[in-house]
Amino acid sequence: MRNVQGLVAWVTGAGTGIGEATALMLAVAGVKVALSGRREALLSDVATRISAAGGTAMVVPLDVTDRAGVTAAAAEITAELGQIDILFNNHGLNVQDRDWAGSAVDGWDDVIDVNVKGVYNCTATVLPAMRQRGDGLIINTASMAGKRFSQRAGIAYGASKHAVMALNELLNLEEGNNGIRACAICPGEVNTAILDYRPVPVPAGDRDRLIQPEDVAETVLFVARLNPRSCPNEILLTPTHKRRLQPGEPG
């Protein structure tokens, strides 16, 4: 497996949950990390912890739906850290009104914009330099909702994650011969703040039995360490424990 020390990773959604755990884990492994997200205070806290552990981190606040802002962020990271070897498209959101019976379809626009547009904005920004080097790794946080159809995840979220799977696969088909690899990590329920937006809450006693952010972070680090001749197109992760549905919770 390759030595990742000194590589540069751009992690979006880095202030909490999977992004936070992954940024910390990559930094401990010697990766220089650029942290992006909308909430600068959270990003700064993660960067402080990375620095205290002897790692290298920079904070680049960003709205991934802002294409000009994404381009500027990539340029800032490249100027500061040299290049972007790994892009971890980890940003994402969901809303409470997520089925056809709801009345808040406008909220679905935000889900699609962040979960889909954000992925292709960030990806398109890093591709030219990766092509020029003949090397690059793009990891996308998808979901089991992008492999199956889940009422629990909702319509907009499920549609967005199916789109991420398509973006990921077409990256490999079109860019593999340019030395660029894409991996879609598809977790089931993960114990992050996104669960707080569920119409039917996950019982507190169940949350510790779900996938934890550090489990996904370990998976990202594994993918980063793989020899570039191998492309892990997609990785499926589900909780070992199969929790019971709550009253009123769709399957």
N, C-alpha and C positions, 0 to 999 in steps of 0.2 A: 504494500500500500504506500501511497506517496506521502512524503513529508509535507504537511500543510503550513509549517512555520514560515512566516514571512509573506504568505498569500494575503490578498485583500478581499474581504467580503463586505458587500453592501446588503444590510438587513433592513427590510421595511417592516413596519409594525413592531418596531424594536423596543417600545416602551413598556410592554406588558406581555404576559403569557408566553406563547411559543417563541416570539421574537426575542423577548428579554432573555429567556433561558438559553436560546441558541447563541445569541451574541456573547453571553458570558462563557458558554462552553467553547465556542470557537476561539475566543480570546485566550482562554487558559491553554489551548492547544497551540498558541503562537500565531494565530491569524490576526491581522490588523482589521479592525471592524469599523465600518461607517454605519451609524445608527440613524434611521429615518422614521418619521411618524409625525402626527399632527401636534402632539403634546410635548413641547420642548422640555418642560420640567422633568417629566418621566424619563426622557432620553438622557438628560444630564445626570440623573441619578444612576442610571445603568452605566454611563461612561465613567462616572466617579468610582463605581465599584470595580470596573475593569482596570482602571488606572491603579487603584489600591492593590490589585492583585498582580500588578506588574505588566499588564497588557496595554495595548494601544487601541484607542477608540477616538472617533470624532463624531460630533453631533451635527446632523444635517436635517433640520425640521422640514417637513414636506407634506403637501397634499398630492397624492399620487394621481389624482384626476387632472391636475394642472400640468399639461404637457411641457409648457415652457419651463415651469418650475422643476420638473423632472430632469430636463436637459441641463439646466443650470446646476442642479444637485450633482449629477454625474460628473460634470466638468470640475466642480469644487472638490469632489472626492479624488478624482484623478490628479488634480494639481497638488493635493495634500499628501496622498498616499501612493501615487505613482501610476496605478492602474486598478481596474476592477476585475479580479479573477473569478469571483463567485458572486452571483446575484441571487439573493433569497427573497423571492416575492412572497411575503408572508402577511401583508396587509389584508384586512377583510372585515366585513361587518354583516349583521343581520338585523331584522326588525321584528317586533312582536306580531304585527298584523301580517301574516305570511301565507294565508290561504285565500281561495276564491270567495269565501264567505265574508272576508273582511272588507273594509271600505277605504283602506289607506294604501291604495296602489301607488300613489306618489312616492311613498317610502321605498318602493321597489326600485325606483330609479337610482337611489343612492347605493343600494346593494349592487346593482349591475355596474354602475360607474366605478365604484371602488374595486369590486372583486374581479371585474373583467378589464375595463379600460385601464385601471391601475397596472395590471399585469402587462398589457401590451405596451403601455407607455414606458415603463421601466425597462422592459426587455428590448424594445426597439432602440433605446438610448445606448445600451451597452454593446449591441451586436456589432457595429462597425469596427470597434477596437478589437473585439474578440476575433472577428474574421481576419483582421490584419495580423494578429499574433498566431492564428491557427490554433487557438485554445480558449476555452471558456466553459464555465459550468453555471447553469441556471436551474435553480430549485424552486418549485412552485408549491405552496401550500394549497392543495386541492381539498378533497373531502371524500368520504365514502358516499356522500350525497351527490358526488360527481360520477360515481360508478353505478349507483342504483337510483331509485326514485323514492324519496323520503318525505312523507307528509310532516314528519317531525321537523325537518330542516326547512320546509316551506318552498314555495314556488320560485321566488326570485333567487333565493340562495342556491337551490338545487340547479336552476338554469345557469346561474353564474359559474358554478363549479363544473358542470358539464362543459361549459365554454372553456374553462381553464384546462380541462383535459384535452380538448381539441387543440388549443394553442400549444400545449406542451408536446403533443404527438407530432404536430406539423413542424415544430422547431427541430425535432430530431430528424424528420424526413428531409427537411430542406437544408439544415445546417450541419448535419453530422459529418459530411465530407469536408467541412471547414474546421473541424476539430472542436465543434461546440456540442455540448451535451445538455439535455434537459431531463429533469426528474420531477415527476408529480408525486408528492407525498400525500396520501389519502387517509387521514385518520378518521376514526369514528368519533365518539364523544370524548372531548378533551376538557379537563377541568380548568377552564379559563373564564374570563369575565364575560365572554359571549354567551355563556349559559344563563347569565342574569337576564337576558332578553327573551328567554323562553316564555311562551304564554302559560305553560304549566311548569313550575320550577322543578329542577332536579333535587330530590331530597338531599339534605346535607350529608346524611350517612352514606349516600351512594357516591358522592363526588370523589372521595379518596380511592374508590375502586375503578374509576375511569382512567383513561390515558392521562398522564401528567405532562406538563410542558417539557420537562427535562427528558421524557421518553422520546418526544419528537426531536428535541435538540440532539440527542444521541444519534438518531437516524440521519440528521443533516450532516453531522460530523463524519459518520460512516461513509456517506455518499461523497463528501469532500475528499476523503482519503483514498477512495477507489482509484486504481490506475486509470488514466484518461482513455485507455483503449477500450474500457468497459463502460457502457451507458446503462444505468439503472432507470429504465423508462418510467416506471411507476412503482410505488411501494404502498401496500395496503396495511393499515394498522387498525385493529379493533380491540376494545377492552376484552380481556379474558373473561371477566364477569359479565354475564348478560342480565342487566337489571330489568325489573318488572316495570311495565308501563303504569303510570299514575292515572287515577280517574280523570277522564277528559283529555288525556294525552294521545295523539294519533300515533300510529305505528311508523 
